[in-house]
Amino acid sequence: MNSEFARSSIGSLAVIPEVMTGVLLVGHGGFDKLEYPDGIPVPTLGRVKF
């Protein structure tokens, strides 16, 4: 399967981006330990990178 495309349940192609935005917990504490970075790699089967 091409990492750029995936089939949805109705059979049409959907574009899956290479990166996403998300909230990361970077340590113990309060809200000061949360980061909201851009450019997090989108996880796929068999691949998880940080």
mmCIF file as Biopython writes it, N, C-alpha, C and O atoms, coordinates in Angstrom:
data_model
#
loop_
_atom_site.group_PDB
_atom_site.id
_atom_site.type_symbol
_atom_site.label_atom_id
_atom_site.label_alt_id
_atom_site.label_comp_id
_atom_site.label_asym_id
_atom_site.label_entity_id
_atom_site.label_seq_id
_atom_site.pdbx_PDB_ins_code
_atom_site.Cartn_x
_atom_site.Cartn_y
_atom_site.Cartn_z
_atom_site.occupancy
_atom_site.B_iso_or_equiv
_atom_site.auth_seq_id
_atom_site.auth_asym_id
_atom_site.pdbx_PDB_model_num
ATOM 1   N N  . MET A ? 1  ? 0.842   -1.179 0.000  1.0 0.0 1  A 1 
ATOM 2   C CA . MET A ? 1  ? 0.000   0.000  0.000  1.0 0.0 1  A 1 
ATOM 3   C C  . MET A ? 1  ? 0.881   1.234  0.000  1.0 0.0 1  A 1 
ATOM 4   O O  . MET A ? 1  ? 1.870   1.291  0.730  1.0 0.0 1  A 1 
ATOM 5   N N  . ASN A ? 2  ? 0.539   2.199  -0.793 1.0 0.0 2  A 1 
ATOM 6   C CA . ASN A ? 2  ? 1.245   3.462  -0.824 1.0 0.0 2  A 1 
ATOM 7   C C  . ASN A ? 2  ? 0.969   4.208  0.472  1.0 0.0 2  A 1 
ATOM 8   O O  . ASN A ? 2  ? -0.187  4.322  0.877  1.0 0.0 2  A 1 
ATOM 9   N N  . SER A ? 3  ? 2.016   4.726  1.140  1.0 0.0 3  A 1 
ATOM 10  C CA . SER A ? 3  ? 1.826   5.407  2.420  1.0 0.0 3  A 1 
ATOM 11  C C  . SER A ? 3  ? 1.053   6.709  2.282  1.0 0.0 3  A 1 
ATOM 12  O O  . SER A ? 3  ? 0.598   7.265  3.282  1.0 0.0 3  A 1 
ATOM 13  N N  . GLU A ? 4  ? 0.900   7.197  1.076  1.0 0.0 4  A 1 
ATOM 14  C CA . GLU A ? 4  ? 0.219   8.465  0.857  1.0 0.0 4  A 1 
ATOM 15  C C  . GLU A ? 4  ? -1.293  8.291  0.721  1.0 0.0 4  A 1 
ATOM 16  O O  . GLU A ? 4  ? -2.044  9.245  0.926  1.0 0.0 4  A 1 
ATOM 17  N N  . PHE A ? 5  ? -1.738  7.108  0.385  1.0 0.0 5  A 1 
ATOM 18  C CA . PHE A ? 5  ? -3.157  6.876  0.148  1.0 0.0 5  A 1 
ATOM 19  C C  . PHE A ? 5  ? -3.645  5.671  0.938  1.0 0.0 5  A 1 
ATOM 20  O O  . PHE A ? 5  ? -2.884  4.746  1.220  1.0 0.0 5  A 1 
ATOM 21  N N  . ALA A ? 6  ? -4.915  5.696  1.287  1.0 0.0 6  A 1 
ATOM 22  C CA . ALA A ? 6  ? -5.539  4.541  1.943  1.0 0.0 6  A 1 
ATOM 23  C C  . ALA A ? 6  ? -6.970  4.445  1.460  1.0 0.0 6  A 1 
ATOM 24  O O  . ALA A ? 6  ? -7.598  5.459  1.156  1.0 0.0 6  A 1 
ATOM 25  N N  . ARG A ? 7  ? -7.482  3.248  1.388  1.0 0.0 7  A 1 
ATOM 26  C CA . ARG A ? 7  ? -8.867  3.055  0.973  1.0 0.0 7  A 1 
ATOM 27  C C  . ARG A ? 7  ? -9.777  3.174  2.181  1.0 0.0 7  A 1 
ATOM 28  O O  . ARG A ? 7  ? -9.516  2.577  3.225  1.0 0.0 7  A 1 
ATOM 29  N N  . SER A ? 8  ? -10.843 3.943  2.039  1.0 0.0 8  A 1 
ATOM 30  C CA . SER A ? 8  ? -11.827 4.026  3.107  1.0 0.0 8  A 1 
ATOM 31  C C  . SER A ? 8  ? -12.814 2.881  2.959  1.0 0.0 8  A 1 
ATOM 32  O O  . SER A ? 8  ? -12.719 2.097  2.014  1.0 0.0 8  A 1 
ATOM 33  N N  . SER A ? 9  ? -13.756 2.779  3.880  1.0 0.0 9  A 1 
ATOM 34  C CA . SER A ? 9  ? -14.692 1.662  3.866  1.0 0.0 9  A 1 
ATOM 35  C C  . SER A ? 9  ? -15.635 1.705  2.673  1.0 0.0 9  A 1 
ATOM 36  O O  . SER A ? 9  ? -16.237 0.688  2.330  1.0 0.0 9  A 1 
ATOM 37  N N  . ILE A ? 10 ? -15.779 2.882  2.024  1.0 0.0 10 A 1 
ATOM 38  C CA . ILE A ? 10 ? -16.657 2.948  0.849  1.0 0.0 10 A 1 
ATOM 39  C C  . ILE A ? 10 ? -15.873 2.839  -0.452 1.0 0.0 10 A 1 
ATOM 40  O O  . ILE A ? 10 ? -16.459 2.931  -1.531 1.0 0.0 10 A 1 
ATOM 41  N N  . GLY A ? 11 ? -14.562 2.645  -0.371 1.0 0.0 11 A 1 
ATOM 42  C CA . GLY A ? 11 ? -13.768 2.385  -1.554 1.0 0.0 11 A 1 
ATOM 43  C C  . GLY A ? 11 ? -13.120 3.599  -2.207 1.0 0.0 11 A 1 
ATOM 44  O O  . GLY A ? 11 ? -12.383 3.433  -3.179 1.0 0.0 11 A 1 
ATOM 45  N N  . SER A ? 12 ? -13.360 4.803  -1.719 1.0 0.0 12 A 1 
ATOM 46  C CA . SER A ? 12 ? -12.726 5.971  -2.316 1.0 0.0 12 A 1 
ATOM 47  C C  . SER A ? 12 ? -11.344 6.186  -1.689 1.0 0.0 12 A 1 
ATOM 48  O O  . SER A ? 12 ? -11.080 5.709  -0.586 1.0 0.0 12 A 1 
ATOM 49  N N  . LEU A ? 13 ? -10.470 6.902  -2.392 1.0 0.0 13 A 1 
ATOM 50  C CA . LEU A ? 13 ? -9.137  7.176  -1.871 1.0 0.0 13 A 1 
ATOM 51  C C  . LEU A ? 13 ? -9.166  8.402  -0.971 1.0 0.0 13 A 1 
ATOM 52  O O  . LEU A ? 13 ? -9.808  9.403  -1.292 1.0 0.0 13 A 1 
ATOM 53  N N  . ALA A ? 14 ? -8.475  8.321  0.144  1.0 0.0 14 A 1 
ATOM 54  C CA . ALA A ? 14 ? -8.345  9.443  1.065  1.0 0.0 14 A 1 
ATOM 55  C C  . ALA A ? 14 ? -6.857  9.752  1.210  1.0 0.0 14 A 1 
ATOM 56  O O  . ALA A ? 14 ? -6.043  8.839  1.350  1.0 0.0 14 A 1 
ATOM 57  N N  . VAL A ? 15 ? -6.507  11.021 1.177  1.0 0.0 15 A 1 
ATOM 58  C CA . VAL A ? 15 ? -5.111  11.418 1.336  1.0 0.0 15 A 1 
ATOM 59  C C  . VAL A ? 15 ? -4.783  11.438 2.826  1.0 0.0 15 A 1 
ATOM 60  O O  . VAL A ? 15 ? -5.470  12.093 3.610  1.0 0.0 15 A 1 
ATOM 61  N N  . ILE A ? 16 ? -3.739  10.725 3.210  1.0 0.0 16 A 1 
ATOM 62  C CA . ILE A ? 16 ? -3.273  10.720 4.588  1.0 0.0 16 A 1 
ATOM 63  C C  . ILE A ? 16 ? -2.005  11.559 4.636  1.0 0.0 16 A 1 
ATOM 64  O O  . ILE A ? 16 ? -1.037  11.249 3.942  1.0 0.0 16 A 1 
ATOM 65  N N  . PRO A ? 17 ? -1.993  12.613 5.439  1.0 0.0 17 A 1 
ATOM 66  C CA . PRO A ? 17 ? -0.805  13.467 5.492  1.0 0.0 17 A 1 
ATOM 67  C C  . PRO A ? 17 ? 0.381   12.741 6.120  1.0 0.0 17 A 1 
ATOM 68  O O  . PRO A ? 17 ? 0.201   11.759 6.840  1.0 0.0 17 A 1 
ATOM 69  N N  . GLU A ? 18 ? 1.572   13.216 5.852  1.0 0.0 18 A 1 
ATOM 70  C CA . GLU A ? 18 ? 2.789   12.631 6.417  1.0 0.0 18 A 1 
ATOM 71  C C  . GLU A ? 18 ? 3.017   13.080 7.856  1.0 0.0 18 A 1 
ATOM 72  O O  . GLU A ? 18 ? 3.597   12.339 8.649  1.0 0.0 18 A 1 
ATOM 73  N N  . VAL A ? 19 ? 2.567   14.285 8.203  1.0 0.0 19 A 1 
ATOM 74  C CA . VAL A ? 19 ? 2.753   14.827 9.552  1.0 0.0 19 A 1 
ATOM 75  C C  . VAL A ? 19 ? 1.426   15.337 10.100 1.0 0.0 19 A 1 
ATOM 76  O O  . VAL A ? 19 ? 0.487   15.604 9.349  1.0 0.0 19 A 1 
ATOM 77  N N  . MET A ? 20 ? 1.365   15.469 11.444 1.0 0.0 20 A 1 
ATOM 78  C CA . MET A ? 20 ? 0.162   15.939 12.107 1.0 0.0 20 A 1 
ATOM 79  C C  . MET A ? 20 ? 0.546   16.870 13.253 1.0 0.0 20 A 1 
ATOM 80  O O  . MET A ? 20 ? 1.724   17.019 13.577 1.0 0.0 20 A 1 
ATOM 81  N N  . THR A ? 21 ? -0.451  17.488 13.856 1.0 0.0 21 A 1 
ATOM 82  C CA . THR A ? 21 ? -0.274  18.313 15.038 1.0 0.0 21 A 1 
ATOM 83  C C  . THR A ? 21 ? -0.876  17.557 16.209 1.0 0.0 21 A 1 
ATOM 84  O O  . THR A ? 21 ? -1.908  16.904 16.052 1.0 0.0 21 A 1 
ATOM 85  N N  . GLY A ? 22 ? -0.261  17.629 17.373 1.0 0.0 22 A 1 
ATOM 86  C CA . GLY A ? 22 ? -0.792  16.922 18.530 1.0 0.0 22 A 1 
ATOM 87  C C  . GLY A ? 22 ? -0.246  17.485 19.821 1.0 0.0 22 A 1 
ATOM 88  O O  . GLY A ? 22 ? 0.662   18.316 19.820 1.0 0.0 22 A 1 
ATOM 89  N N  . VAL A ? 23 ? -0.807  17.025 20.922 1.0 0.0 23 A 1 
ATOM 90  C CA . VAL A ? 23 ? -0.355  17.434 22.248 1.0 0.0 23 A 1 
ATOM 91  C C  . VAL A ? 23 ? 0.529   16.332 22.809 1.0 0.0 23 A 1 
ATOM 92  O O  . VAL A ? 23 ? 0.131   15.168 22.861 1.0 0.0 23 A 1 
ATOM 93  N N  . LEU A ? 24 ? 1.732   16.709 23.226 1.0 0.0 24 A 1 
ATOM 94  C CA . LEU A ? 24 ? 2.680   15.759 23.799 1.0 0.0 24 A 1 
ATOM 95  C C  . LEU A ? 24 ? 2.900   16.069 25.270 1.0 0.0 24 A 1 
ATOM 96  O O  . LEU A ? 24 ? 3.056   17.230 25.648 1.0 0.0 24 A 1 
ATOM 97  N N  . LEU A ? 25 ? 2.913   15.040 26.095 1.0 0.0 25 A 1 
ATOM 98  C CA . LEU A ? 25 ? 3.253   15.169 27.507 1.0 0.0 25 A 1 
ATOM 99  C C  . LEU A ? 25 ? 4.752   14.936 27.620 1.0 0.0 25 A 1 
ATOM 100 O O  . LEU A ? 25 ? 5.230   13.847 27.305 1.0 0.0 25 A 1 
ATOM 101 N N  . VAL A ? 26 ? 5.503   15.944 28.064 1.0 0.0 26 A 1 
ATOM 102 C CA . VAL A ? 26 ? 6.969   15.859 28.061 1.0 0.0 26 A 1 
ATOM 103 C C  . VAL A ? 26 ? 7.564   15.652 29.455 1.0 0.0 26 A 1 
ATOM 104 O O  . VAL A ? 26 ? 8.784   15.699 29.611 1.0 0.0 26 A 1 
ATOM 105 N N  . GLY A ? 27 ? 6.737   15.426 30.455 1.0 0.0 27 A 1 
ATOM 106 C CA . GLY A ? 27 ? 7.242   15.167 31.800 1.0 0.0 27 A 1 
ATOM 107 C C  . GLY A ? 27 ? 6.120   15.203 32.815 1.0 0.0 27 A 1 
ATOM 108 O O  . GLY A ? 27 ? 4.963   15.438 32.469 1.0 0.0 27 A 1 
ATOM 109 N N  . HIS A ? 28 ? 6.469   14.967 34.080 1.0 0.0 28 A 1 
ATOM 110 C CA . HIS A ? 28 ? 5.490   15.017 35.156 1.0 0.0 28 A 1 
ATOM 111 C C  . HIS A ? 28 ? 5.249   16.468 35.550 1.0 0.0 28 A 1 
ATOM 112 O O  . HIS A ? 28 ? 6.181   17.271 35.568 1.0 0.0 28 A 1 
ATOM 113 N N  . GLY A ? 29 ? 4.012   16.803 35.861 1.0 0.0 29 A 1 
ATOM 114 C CA . GLY A ? 29 ? 3.693   18.157 36.272 1.0 0.0 29 A 1 
ATOM 115 C C  . GLY A ? 29 ? 2.331   18.567 35.780 1.0 0.0 29 A 1 
ATOM 116 O O  . GLY A ? 29 ? 1.446   17.738 35.569 1.0 0.0 29 A 1 
ATOM 117 N N  . GLY A ? 30 ? 2.178   19.857 35.601 1.0 0.0 30 A 1 
ATOM 118 C CA . GLY A ? 30 ? 0.900   20.407 35.170 1.0 0.0 30 A 1 
ATOM 119 C C  . GLY A ? 30 ? 0.900   20.735 33.688 1.0 0.0 30 A 1 
ATOM 120 O O  . GLY A ? 30 ? 1.543   20.078 32.869 1.0 0.0 30 A 1 
ATOM 121 N N  . PHE A ? 31 ? 0.143   21.792 33.381 1.0 0.0 31 A 1 
ATOM 122 C CA . PHE A ? 31 ? -0.004  22.211 31.989 1.0 0.0 31 A 1 
ATOM 123 C C  . PHE A ? 31 ? 1.316   22.677 31.375 1.0 0.0 31 A 1 
ATOM 124 O O  . PHE A ? 31 ? 1.450   22.707 30.152 1.0 0.0 31 A 1 
ATOM 125 N N  . ASP A ? 32 ? 2.276   23.036 32.201 1.0 0.0 32 A 1 
ATOM 126 C CA . ASP A ? 32 ? 3.578   23.474 31.678 1.0 0.0 32 A 1 
ATOM 127 C C  . ASP A ? 32 ? 4.351   22.325 31.025 1.0 0.0 32 A 1 
ATOM 128 O O  . ASP A ? 32 ? 5.323   22.569 30.311 1.0 0.0 32 A 1 
ATOM 129 N N  . LYS A ? 33 ? 3.936   21.091 31.258 1.0 0.0 33 A 1 
ATOM 130 C CA . LYS A ? 33 ? 4.593   19.921 30.662 1.0 0.0 33 A 1 
ATOM 131 C C  . LYS A ? 33 ? 3.908   19.443 29.384 1.0 0.0 33 A 1 
ATOM 132 O O  . LYS A ? 33 ? 4.264   18.394 28.849 1.0 0.0 33 A 1 
ATOM 133 N N  . LEU A ? 34 ? 2.939   20.194 28.896 1.0 0.0 34 A 1 
ATOM 134 C CA . LEU A ? 34 ? 2.273   19.866 27.641 1.0 0.0 34 A 1 
ATOM 135 C C  . LEU A ? 34 ? 2.838   20.729 26.529 1.0 0.0 34 A 1 
ATOM 136 O O  . LEU A ? 34 ? 2.992   21.938 26.698 1.0 0.0 34 A 1 
ATOM 137 N N  . GLU A ? 35 ? 3.144   20.123 25.400 1.0 0.0 35 A 1 
ATOM 138 C CA . GLU A ? 35 ? 3.614   20.851 24.221 1.0 0.0 35 A 1 
ATOM 139 C C  . GLU A ? 35 ? 2.674   20.572 23.069 1.0 0.0 35 A 1 
ATOM 140 O O  . GLU A ? 35 ? 2.107   19.483 22.978 1.0 0.0 35 A 1 
ATOM 141 N N  . TYR A ? 36 ? 2.500   21.546 22.185 1.0 0.0 36 A 1 
ATOM 142 C CA . TYR A ? 36 ? 1.606   21.442 21.029 1.0 0.0 36 A 1 
ATOM 143 C C  . TYR A ? 36 ? 2.421   21.661 19.756 1.0 0.0 36 A 1 
ATOM 144 O O  . TYR A ? 36 ? 2.319   22.718 19.134 1.0 0.0 36 A 1 
ATOM 145 N N  . PRO A ? 37 ? 3.228   20.673 19.361 1.0 0.0 37 A 1 
ATOM 146 C CA . PRO A ? 37 ? 4.111   20.858 18.200 1.0 0.0 37 A 1 
ATOM 147 C C  . PRO A ? 37 ? 3.434   20.513 16.872 1.0 0.0 37 A 1 
ATOM 148 O O  . PRO A ? 37 ? 2.485   19.731 16.822 1.0 0.0 37 A 1 
ATOM 149 N N  . ASP A ? 38 ? 3.939   21.110 15.818 1.0 0.0 38 A 1 
ATOM 150 C CA . ASP A ? 38 ? 3.580   20.731 14.449 1.0 0.0 38 A 1 
ATOM 151 C C  . ASP A ? 38 ? 4.635   19.745 13.964 1.0 0.0 38 A 1 
ATOM 152 O O  . ASP A ? 38 ? 5.744   19.711 14.496 1.0 0.0 38 A 1 
ATOM 153 N N  . GLY A ? 39 ? 4.304   18.963 12.981 1.0 0.0 39 A 1 
ATOM 154 C CA . GLY A ? 39 ? 5.298   18.109 12.357 1.0 0.0 39 A 1 
ATOM 155 C C  . GLY A ? 39 ? 5.515   16.769 13.019 1.0 0.0 39 A 1 
ATOM 156 O O  . GLY A ? 39 ? 6.575   16.171 12.840 1.0 0.0 39 A 1 
ATOM 157 N N  . ILE A ? 40 ? 4.548   16.269 13.783 1.0 0.0 40 A 1 
ATOM 158 C CA . ILE A ? 40 ? 4.664   14.933 14.364 1.0 0.0 40 A 1 
ATOM 159 C C  . ILE A ? 40 ? 4.357   13.928 13.253 1.0 0.0 40 A 1 
ATOM 160 O O  . ILE A ? 40 ? 3.333   14.063 12.583 1.0 0.0 40 A 1 
ATOM 161 N N  . PRO A ? 41 ? 5.213   12.925 13.036 1.0 0.0 41 A 1 
ATOM 162 C CA . PRO A ? 41 ? 4.937   11.938 11.991 1.0 0.0 41 A 1 
ATOM 163 C C  . PRO A ? 41 ? 3.635   11.176 12.270 1.0 0.0 41 A 1 
ATOM 164 O O  . PRO A ? 41 ? 3.375   10.781 13.406 1.0 0.0 41 A 1 
ATOM 165 N N  . VAL A ? 42 ? 2.834   10.976 11.246 1.0 0.0 42 A 1 
ATOM 166 C CA . VAL A ? 42 ? 1.594   10.219 11.382 1.0 0.0 42 A 1 
ATOM 167 C C  . VAL A ? 42 ? 1.953   8.750  11.549 1.0 0.0 42 A 1 
ATOM 168 O O  . VAL A ? 42 ? 2.686   8.203  10.726 1.0 0.0 42 A 1 
ATOM 169 N N  . PRO A ? 43 ? 1.448   8.091  12.611 1.0 0.0 43 A 1 
ATOM 170 C CA . PRO A ? 43 ? 1.767   6.680  12.786 1.0 0.0 43 A 1 
ATOM 171 C C  . PRO A ? 43 ? 1.104   5.809  11.726 1.0 0.0 43 A 1 
ATOM 172 O O  . PRO A ? 43 ? -0.027  6.069  11.316 1.0 0.0 43 A 1 
ATOM 173 N N  . THR A ? 44 ? 1.804   4.791  11.292 1.0 0.0 44 A 1 
ATOM 174 C CA . THR A ? 44 ? 1.268   3.811  10.350 1.0 0.0 44 A 1 
ATOM 175 C C  . THR A ? 44 ? 1.553   2.430  10.911 1.0 0.0 44 A 1 
ATOM 176 O O  . THR A ? 44 ? 2.271   2.301  11.902 1.0 0.0 44 A 1 
ATOM 177 N N  . LEU A ? 45 ? 1.011   1.420  10.306 1.0 0.0 45 A 1 
ATOM 178 C CA . LEU A ? 45 ? 1.266   0.066  10.764 1.0 0.0 45 A 1 
ATOM 179 C C  . LEU A ? 45 ? 2.752   -0.246 10.715 1.0 0.0 45 A 1 
ATOM 180 O O  . LEU A ? 45 ? 3.392   -0.088 9.675  1.0 0.0 45 A 1 
ATOM 181 N N  . GLY A ? 46 ? 3.294   -0.683 11.826 1.0 0.0 46 A 1 
ATOM 182 C CA . GLY A ? 46 ? 4.687   -1.069 11.878 1.0 0.0 46 A 1 
ATOM 183 C C  . GLY A ? 46 ? 5.677   0.075  11.985 1.0 0.0 46 A 1 
ATOM 184 O O  . GLY A ? 46 ? 6.885   -0.158 11.948 1.0 0.0 46 A 1 
ATOM 185 N N  . ARG A ? 47 ? 5.193   1.326  12.117 1.0 0.0 47 A 1 
ATOM 186 C CA . ARG A ? 47 ? 6.128   2.464  12.187 1.0 0.0 47 A 1 
ATOM 187 C C  . ARG A ? 47 ? 5.618   3.458  13.215 1.0 0.0 47 A 1 
ATOM 188 O O  . ARG A ? 47 ? 4.524   4.004  13.076 1.0 0.0 47 A 1 
ATOM 189 N N  . VAL A ? 48 ? 6.415   3.688  14.243 1.0 0.0 48 A 1 
ATOM 190 C CA . VAL A ? 48 ? 6.121   4.734  15.222 1.0 0.0 48 A 1 
ATOM 191 C C  . VAL A ? 48 ? 7.419   5.474  15.450 1.0 0.0 48 A 1 
ATOM 192 O O  . VAL A ? 48 ? 8.412   4.876  15.864 1.0 0.0 48 A 1 
ATOM 193 N N  . LYS A ? 49 ? 7.424   6.779  15.184 1.0 0.0 49 A 1 
ATOM 194 C CA . LYS A ? 49 ? 8.629   7.600  15.358 1.0 0.0 49 A 1 
ATOM 195 C C  . LYS A ? 49 ? 8.266   8.853  16.130 1.0 0.0 49 A 1 
ATOM 196 O O  . LYS A ? 49 ? 7.191   9.425  15.952 1.0 0.0 49 A 1 
ATOM 197 N N  . PHE A ? 50 ? 9.194   9.275  17.002 1.0 0.0 50 A 1 
ATOM 198 C CA . PHE A ? 50 ? 9.044   10.550 17.718 1.0 0.0 50 A 1 
ATOM 199 C C  . PHE A ? 50 ? 10.294  11.343 17.562 1.0 0.0 50 A 1 
ATOM 200 O O  . PHE A ? 50 ? 10.390  12.454 18.084 1.0 0.0 50 A 1 
#
